[in-house]
Amino acid sequence: MEVTESSILGLIPLCPLLGSLLAFVIGRSQKDLAGWIATLACVITFGLVVSTVFSLSEGEILAFNAFTWFEVGSFDVDFALRFDQLTAVMCLVITGVGSLIHLYSTAYMHDDQGRHRFFCYLNLFMFSMLLLVLGANMLVLFVGWEGVGLCSYLLIGFWYNNLAYASAGRKAFVVNRIGDAGFLFGIFLLYRQFDTVDFIELSTAIASNPELTALYTLVAFCLFIGATGKSAQIPLFVWLPDAMAGPTPVSALIHAATMVTAGVYMMARMNFLFVLAPYTQAIIAVIAVLTAFVAAATALTQNDIKKVLAYSTVSQLGFMFMAAAAGVYWVAVFHLVTHAFFKACLFLGAGSVIHGCHHEQDMRKMGGLLKYMPVTAVTYGISTLAIAGIYPLAGYFSKHAILAALGTTVNPYLELSLNVLMTFASLTAFMTAFYMTRSFAMTFLGDYRGHAHPHESPWQMTMPLVVLASLALFAGIWLVTTLPEYLAPVVGHAGSHHQESIIEGLVHSWVGILGVLVGLLLYTKLLSVPAALFKALRPLSQLSLNKFYFDEIYDFLIVRFLGRISQFLFKTVDQNMIDGAVNGTAALVEVSGEVARSTQSGQVRHYALYMFVATLAVLFFFVFGGKIGG
Amino acid sequence: MVPVSYYLTLSAIMFTVGVVGVVVRRNSIVVFMCIELMLNAVNLSFVALSHYLGNLNGQIAVFFVMVVAAAEAAVGLAIIISMFRAMKSVETSNADQLNG
């Protein structure tokens, strides 16, 4: 592979950064311009990415060194960017879907007082995410990693006057941070062993030292902990459902298409490490399947449309990690891309519904919106079929490939449990189809149960929906043939795709078709059945509705304990001891000052006395001084 | 003859009385009297030692001390008079405006 220097690379993350600054500075006074500046910056970046991708010849990698970051002994780190095929795919998704969402937001946020802030943060997020995928070494990746976490916090708690929303933002940041601690630890271990954090240098170093399995297992596990935080896997996924407190475009961009996929990207980027740590891969596979299953089970009973989509995202991320754990990274990235398309479309559709129903999010108060919002309904329906994995939509190919990859994995640690995992994965696929159809039926079919006057959304909102739905419709067929070879230089040749006919494809999507049919049946015709089922499966359905009590368990085991420590540190250590010491020192100075002050009485007699005493002392010193010394 | 130590003791006692008077008494005129007492105690000491050592230097020093005492008395009384004009009193405890 040849590495070419290219300074245009530096422009790619720079555009959104400038856009962020301009959107805020100009947007403060001209609120409506903020959205257009930000969208323009995004579109320009997309154009740059596209032209860079096309100028990339076979096997060429572009590199750009912004500046030497630091040099400590023999360890020097440059703030360097690198553009290879994996980065190309990620950048296209980020900037493409990002531009559409920016356009959507200009309409969605058109009457919000803080929209200049919104677009500033949104562009800042684009900058951070691009840094993440363009980073040539782990530290630049980590800068982007932290940056997206920060922007996520800022955007989730965008309506900060609402305490619940602000708390959701804080929760996201704190949980993310825990993952980041693990991630950093992994970076430290790698540095300690190889004295570098550059990806190319690490891959050659690790490839020439395949025997350090214990180290690689530990490092891979630490990096995966970071991924669980960022990509919402068990145990650190609890922030994602709460993150729905943010505006819907934020949910679409950050918590569906881009930020949450950072963990998957990281694993694909570090594939040369994970391949040498089969034990960790086995753990990842188990956690991924478990996460996918639990999240899907929770989504079955949720009534808030955004919560359904949030749990769906967690579940689909589990699928991506299943493929990554099986070592077939092109499949994970493939699902990443298709998921970005249909999940963003679903979220934007949900936003359109919320907007059209005047901020109603409860699906029980929706229904029959097909005739009021046809474009939204059709695009949402297409994306539902895609996520259900029905041939020939995009979701079918990626999900099918994931299940195939998981089923044929040769990990020695997974031999015994593989059948169990596959069963749960297939069950999850069925549940996915079911709950998504449920949300579609409850929202768009039947009769309208609410009190508002629903209407279709403006073109800035419907056009992105149409574009994304078309991608969900057609991108799958195209990508499944081109992606494996395109990504092979970066992630290897594992897994392949075999052509299948339409009949074969439809047969293979039987799980999805079954889920859709059952969903349609229960939520259009047999309307009394869902409630009856809910009551019949009482303990299980309550478990699902209360999201398996994850938050409550964490609260009991960890949060309360930490709260008490914090109270102790706050009251006893900070207020009493530290403030006491500081204030005490001041008080001491004040008191000693008062004492010293009392000698300045203004009374001449006292001064005369002091002079006399001092003279005596001097006299004594002269008379007896020699004796004291000797 | 009277031993020198008697004179020196008397001088010391007079000096101490003078010092105590300066420190303790509040009336500034009395303070001045005590200052004069201190000066005279020193004079006595000078003269006694001059006689004891048979050296006239001590007695010359007495002249100096007297000159200084006279000048100082003149200036000091001028200060007391202006103090009285300002505060209508010669109590030193009233002149405490420079306190901290």
Interface residues (C-beta under 8 A of the other chain):
Chain A: R597 Q600 S601 G602 Q603 V604 R605 A608 L609 F612
Chain B: V19 V22 V23 V24 R25 R26 V31 T92 S93 A95 D96 Q97 L98 N99 G100
